[in-house]
Amino acid sequence: MDSIHYVEHLLMSAKPEHPWLVLGGILLFVIFQRLTVHDPLHDIPGPWLAKYTSLLLAYHARGGKRHLYVDSLHKKYGPFVRITPNQVSCAHPNAPAVVYAQGSASLPKTQFYRAFYVDGTASLFSTQDRAGHSSKRRVLAHPFSYASVRQFEGWIRRSVGKMASKLDEKVRRGGGLGINAATVGRASGSCYGTSQGEVDVLMWLNYLTVDVISDLAFGEPLGMLDRGTDVIPEEEDGGAKSDATKRGIEANKEYGVAAMIDYRGRTAAILGLFPYLLPGSILAPLARWIPDPDLQRGLQGTDNLSKIARRCVKHRLQSNEVRRGDLLDRLIDDMRNKQGLGQTPFDDSSPLSPAEMAQYEADVVTDAMLLLTAGSDTTANSTAAILFWIYATPRVLRKLREELDEMLAGVAPSASDLELVKPMIKEADDESVADILQIPLHDQVKDLKYLNAAIDEGLRMFATNAFGLPRVVPEGMSVNVEGHTFYEGTELSCPAYTIQHDPAIWGPDADTFRPERWLEESASGLKKHLLTFGIGPRACIGKNLAILQVQILVATFVSRYDLVLRDPKELRSVEGFMHKPTDLWAKVYLRGEGGLME
Ligand code: HEM
């Protein structure tokens, strides 16, 4: 046994109290080192403890309000604040262009992202080095181009149509919506108070987006909308469930998919601040000993999600199903091409060795799981936040309805529109065709000015991506941000929430939801300050898919439903890696049938 494995073995077999001794030792060592070695960030202000340890930031990350904490630091110390021994938060309006620069000036991701490795494998998202990232990004760039994403519109509208049909049916039955409100494992597990006559709209958006992305990335919807819950049930009917459900069994007994994604993000947001606890470090096994149930749920969530992804990918690799042209097909195609395999079937005659097949599968699984985790709750949370702001601001709701009514009046999607949704027609039964037809076409809504302004404004106000995404100055390089020079090893981040609420950029009404600001003459310079999807070479690759869904969803809700929000004054939220509403409880009525004045 070599020394690394020996230490790993010792840690794995240590009693629970020993890791704390190790952690304490590490902390003392770090403080000693900081006191004796030259500190290149000595002139950057910030809380004194941040000079020595990331614990203070981790404490606020654990509380789910890191962005508000960092925002308060900027209010106190100015645009540059030291938030950990190595990291400077840069809230100057010009900072994002440098920190997230393109080309040779681009800065790689920090070690923080190792918190997202799956079974030791880096995904497109968590790959740190620039070259490795570029080659992975090339693989997925085409499937996520606008032209490709348009081909998924049929699948998306089928799921949105199914969601609308379910909501309609329950609303028509009367008594409002309280369906499955108490289901264990719903999203962040944060449902509160009574559900009488109300529905948590956020949960339905989660069912929808998990179904959409599993349809595109795993080959079929995971059946959340059908069941009205995102908990994949245990075997209960002797095998009558869908294949996808069967493949999820055992992987998801306690929490819903949204909850697993949520806990995973929260855990990564904390562990990512301590690289020596992350995969690749010999101390990584210690993370499993930290006595924090939420943190352990996050680690378990990653294991469970990767099990679901692995089963779905394996099923596709081994099946002789007709190609669907979905993201999974494309991931598999690209990997096969890269390995010069063409369409060789994956059976006993495969030219691959078992080890090669295992690596091949691990890569596809990691990216399929990335798509599920990066592409589902982000879209649901952003849509929920936008709907909150729209329904909480009656003036905006009225204006938006005028615009939508004019566009949709008399031009409801017809059978000929099915041309646009061809890719899924061969799979559609009469019921799902009827569902699809009640949903606005992307072509009808994509260029609506006020709709898009309301979406941008909702994303600005809520900031789904709220804390600063960290980048590191690489070896041999230095970076100048507004007169401050940062040297190799320094981590830089731009706090999206703070920048998106900066009165110097947005004016004195920066904290007001006012879509009109995006339509004014001065608006042309604003887009670069909206960091929702990130900017630069690591910006969101799924933006086209996300925007397409958000536009269709917001148009569907606004033109179809009245939502009477339980609390129009506050959208409660929690932050892990992403910032998300905890819920969106509302009484739901068909438009004009109750609740809201037109
Ligand atoms: C409104 C919804 C979404 C938001 C707010 C969002 C936000 C972001 C942000 C801020 C990043 C940069 C992260 C970083 O630098 O650490 C990112 C990256 C990424 N997103 Fe999204 N995203 C959304 C939807 C999607 C969708 C639908 C998908 C795909 C199905 C997706 C896939 C990805 C991937 C693969 C990356 C990593 C890209 C890379 O490193 O090259 N996202 N997203």
Residues whose N, C-alpha, C, O or C-beta is under 5 A from the ligand:
A	BS01	HEM	L124 F125 R137 L371 A374 G375 T378 T379 S382 T464 N465 L469 L531 T532 F533 G534 P537 R538 A539 C540 I541 G542 K543 L545 A546
